[in-house]
Amino acid sequence: MLSYIGKRMLQLIPVLLGMTFLVFMIIRAIPGNPAQIILGQQATKESVEALTIKLGLDNPWYIQYFKYLGNLFKGDLGESMRTRAPVSDEIWPYLAATFELALFAIIIAIIIGVNAGIISAWFQNSWFDYTAMIFALIGVSMPIFWLGLMGQWVFAVENPWLPTGGREQVRDPVNAITHLYIVDTIIQGRFDQLWQVFRHLILPGLALATIPMAIIARMTRSSMLEVMRSDYIRTARAKGQKMFWVVYKHALKNAIIPVLTIIGLQMGMLLGGAILTETIFAWPGVGRYIYDAIGFRDYPVIQSAILIVALFFVLINLIVDLLYGLIDPRIKYD
Amino acid sequence: MSKKKLGSFALLLLLILSTALAACSSDTGDGKTEGGKTADGENVKDILVFGRGGDSTSLDPSRVTEGESFKVTVNLYETLLNFGEQDTTINPGLATEWEPSEDGLTYTFKLREGVKFHDGTDFNADAVVKNFERWANGDAEKFPYYNSMFGGFKGDEGHVIDSVTADGDNTVIIKLTRPQAPFLKNIAMSMFAIASPTAFEKGDDEFERNPVGTGPFKFVEWKPNETITIEKFDDYWDEGLPKLKKIIFRSIPDNSARLNALMAGDIELADGINPSDGKAVEDNDKLQLFERPSMNVGYLGLTVTRPPFDKVEVRQAINHAIDKQSIIDSFFEGRADIAKNPMPTSISGYNEDIEGYEYNPEKAKELLKAAGLEDGFEMELWAMPVPRPYMPDGKKVAEVIQKNLADVGITAKIVSHEWATYLELASKGDADAFMLGWTGDNGDADNFLYVLLDEDNIGSNNYTYYKNDKLHDILIAAQTEVDEDKRNELYKEAQEIIHADAPWVPLAHSTPLLGGAKDLTGFLPHPTGSDLLSNVEFK
């Protein structure tokens, strides 16, 4: 098992190296001089030239690339061209915000999605099955910005139940320690704030959960349907086991593997930040951080943030692979 | 049995949902209820939450050029001179009196006494000198605005400021190398705010995240992309100000979401209301609509180096072909004035007498014929991909222009790029015709005509590559002309030349909109876009 993890980690290196190269080349292929964009329309030519030189953008690309790689190996993610702050300092609050929201969304998506899928398969062709699958179809094809704005309208403007956006009640800000506000408020024993933070998570969390929820429901249903037809299920039922246990214990254990793969991929994607959700709900996450950085051609931020997000993506998939072995003892790693 | 199980499942789901919703609705610690208190016991009505589109880049105004930063810093720092409440006239600031010499080369400023920086440092002549020295010893990358307003840095040939010296504790003398007509206006710009020397001497990068000025509010906290909080400075020199205890600037990037937040009471002031939402705000009895006095221009630029736009008849024809009124009615909801000159009417030197090109497709066709293009031609029309106050919906406006051009036989293909790409390519002269605009920095004609249309700025802000030697001489002469009347005459002449050469189709001077809570008083939106909030309170 450990050697397997080690091997997978080693495989990571060429993947990530390739990533740095690709991202580096792609962002330099798009037109736009960072110095000009950072200084804005108002800047004079001298200002732009001076900044170009200061940022080292007058060097040939391979020198820039190897400089960047060299720094990366020293653990230096570079400095934002726009805010002049080190990316490693800057990125953590954004990652934490995204992580909190993504985790909340994926939990909702799993609880509702998996159960909806199971029940649909259990009562195949019932009205529940049809309704759930129609909702799942709507869910995957729903434009998030529309859903988000409608959610704000119904649950915040017309009925003042939830806040329209943001992470916290800004008039009573959370004292950030880990930047995971759920954790921070618990550490500080501020349960009133914890409640506020939770309320702020609901609307963006639901909006973000919609698509993964629908995908998970559909995957669970088809996977369950296949398993439910197998012989061991018939045996279990013939033994007189309660249907609930047949479904949730025997069938689910075998059906969950492909669902887990999907969950892993979805979680990876959510961690990359969800630009639309973050924009509509003014969520200071990593998606908007990267998006803004692209708008400003803030090369160090784009490179390093994408690298970190990619790393998470790969790590989550590794965790999913390891989970297979836990759930299904027939799967072994060596 | 399956039906029964199903029923109980559905019941369970319903139960969970309803408890969740009930829990949400029975909220108390919300903070937005009227007269409520936050956990710290502060009265909520002393706190203003100001929603805006973006975050600041820096809280050191001298190091940035972008408006979202100045929106905050104008409340943290003060300048030697101030703009008027809602215009760009010159008023006392940290200097109570000022006196230019006869030749326009020496300015003497009498400073306000008894002023302290937020860190307790005394404000005096010495502090002012240190601020100017800091800028003059910088470079174009560090202080971009100083470079563009004062022509360079210490030792540069174009540098306007010769010396800044203290005469006693409360007098500062600034000597110039040559007269600069808009000098006092430049001094009043928020980027030339006087900061505490004790603070910036600790290092520039440290300082821009921990700003210290003399303004009515002092810095509390900055959560990037989320909020910037500032609070009342108790030792502020102007008794009774500011009226609010705290201001929280919140970034809400989406205009519709920001309006939702305003309507829900999550914020009390919202910048960047879409013209199409203006009516909804006016009709809402809990809200009020604010109009920011216009100091901008939205235009269609015609790149004069690209045929057939090198022919003046073609450019004039396009001016006649476009129906500006219908664009303003449809996309600005009437909240804009038709533009005929490259600068807004409020700026001194504006030429009233120029007759704008009227909407007249027949005349346009005649002009095209005169240019030998009676069969029309094909061109690219670049549409702005981002909304700006001077152009709320670039793509839709482009469609109207496309239709107008088709009426006179010109086939325009609408092109759009991502914003940074758009600006880069347009500045290289790659666009036939492109939409763009400008919001003034200091309300001076030079800041529009010279910056946008002089040959010196080809490759930066003169995107049309328009070049006229006579115009250049006039604009340069106007920069050093200290006699206000003579200067205005020069600018009037300049506008005539530009009008005849028609490198632009000036479209509109828009009135940007803001929305606020009904009980908000004392808020006066400033044309520069940086609003001083010391008089704002809830009544």
Interface residues (C-beta under 8 A of the other chain):
Chain A: I30 P31 G32 N33 A35 Q36 I37 L39 G40 Q41 Q42 A43 T44 K45 E46 S47 V48 E49 A50 L51 I53 K54 R82 T83 R84 A85 E90 P93 Y94 I119 W122 F123 S126 F128 F145 G148 L149 Q152 W153 F155 A156 V157 N159 P160 W161 L162 P163 T164 G165 G166 R167 Q169 V170 R171 D172 P173 A176 R190 D192 Q193 W195 Q196 R199 I202 M243 F244 T279 I280 F281 A282 P284 R288 Y289 D292 G295 F296 R297
Chain B: M1 S2 K5 L6 F9 A10 L21 C24 S25 D27 G29 D30 G31 K32 T38 A39 D40 E42 V44 I47 V49 T57 S58 T65 E66 D139 A140 E141 P144 Y145 N147 S148 G152 D205 E208 R209 E221 K223 P224 N225 E226 T227 T229 I248 R250 S251 I252 P253 D254 S256 A257 N260 A261 M263 A264 G265 D266 E418 W419 A420 T421 L423 E424 L425 S427 W438 D441 V451 G459 S460 N461
